[in-house]
Amino acid sequence: MKVLFVGDIMSSCGRGMVFKSLDKLYRDYSFDAIVANGENSAHGRGISLAISEELLGMGINVITMGNHVWNNSEIYKVLDSTSSVIRPANLSSLSPGSGSVIVDI
């Protein structure tokens, strides 16, 4: 199994680079799944619902968050709308969202 992990997507510039690069990477490496860190994808401060949908629409299977998970109040909408965006696993189990996901490939 081949998994592409895209580190820290930063703002619209980073999202644009991912969008431009994924097709070529897929053609060259034929990966089975894409995991990307999206905690800074909304202007360097968290993630929004629209941006999470944009990234998932590019073919990203899972978006991970990190220490900036709560920097954008829309994260609650994101976590409620999809299981494909996960918060850090080391947060309290009482925290919104999930720290892990199983993806059927």
C-alpha positions in Angstrom: 0.0 0.0 0.0 1.3 3.5 -0.9 0.2 6.4 1.2 1.1 10.0 0.4 1.4 12.3 3.5 1.3 16.0 2.8 2.7 18.0 5.6 1.3 21.3 6.9 -0.8 22.9 4.2 -0.4 26.7 4.8 -3.0 29.1 3.5 -4.3 29.5 0.0 -0.8 29.3 -1.4 -0.3 25.8 0.1 -3.7 24.7 -1.0 -3.0 25.8 -4.5 0.3 23.9 -4.5 -1.4 20.8 -3.4 -4.1 21.2 -6.1 -1.4 21.6 -8.8 0.8 18.7 -7.6 -1.6 15.9 -6.8 -2.4 14.8 -10.3 1.3 14.5 -11.3 2.2 12.8 -8.0 -0.7 10.3 -8.5 0.4 9.5 -12.0 4.1 9.0 -10.9 3.5 7.0 -7.8 -0.1 5.6 -7.9 -0.7 5.9 -4.1 -3.7 4.3 -2.5 -4.5 7.0 0.0 -3.7 10.6 0.8 -3.3 12.0 4.3 -2.7 15.7 4.8 -2.1 18.0 7.7 -4.6 20.9 7.4 -4.3 22.7 10.7 -3.0 25.9 9.1 -4.9 25.8 5.8 -7.2 28.7 6.7 -4.9 31.7 6.4 -2.5 29.9 8.8 -5.1 29.6 11.5 -7.0 26.3 11.7 -9.4 25.1 9.0 -12.8 26.1 7.8 -15.7 24.0 6.6 -15.3 25.2 3.0 -11.5 24.5 3.0 -12.0 21.0 4.5 -14.5 20.3 1.7 -12.1 21.7 -0.9 -9.2 19.5 0.3 -11.4 16.4 0.5 -12.7 17.2 -2.9 -9.1 17.1 -4.2 -9.0 13.4 -3.3 -7.4 13.7 0.1 -8.8 10.9 2.3 -7.9 12.2 5.8 -7.1 15.6 7.1 -5.1 15.7 10.3 -5.1 18.6 12.7 -2.5 19.6 15.3 -1.9 22.1 18.1 -3.8 24.8 16.1 -7.0 22.7 15.9 -9.1 25.2 17.8 -7.8 28.4 16.2 -10.8 28.7 13.9 -14.2 28.4 15.5 -15.5 26.6 12.4 -13.7 23.5 13.5 -16.8 22.4 15.3 -18.8 22.5 12.1 -16.0 20.6 10.3 -15.7 17.9 13.0 -19.5 17.5 13.0 -19.8 17.2 9.2 -17.1 14.6 8.4 -15.1 11.9 10.1 -12.3 12.5 7.6 -10.9 15.4 9.6 -9.3 14.2 12.8 -8.1 16.2 15.8 -4.9 15.2 17.7 -5.4 11.8 19.3 -3.7 12.8 22.6 -6.5 15.3 23.5 -9.1 14.3 26.0 -11.7 11.9 24.9 -14.2 14.5 25.9 -12.9 16.8 23.1 -15.1 17.2 20.0 -14.3 15.0 17.1 -12.1 11.9 16.9 -8.4 11.3 17.1 -8.4 8.5 14.6 -10.3 7.2 11.6 -10.3 4.0 9.6 -10.4 4.5 5.9 -11.6 1.8 3.6 -9.4 1.8 0.5 
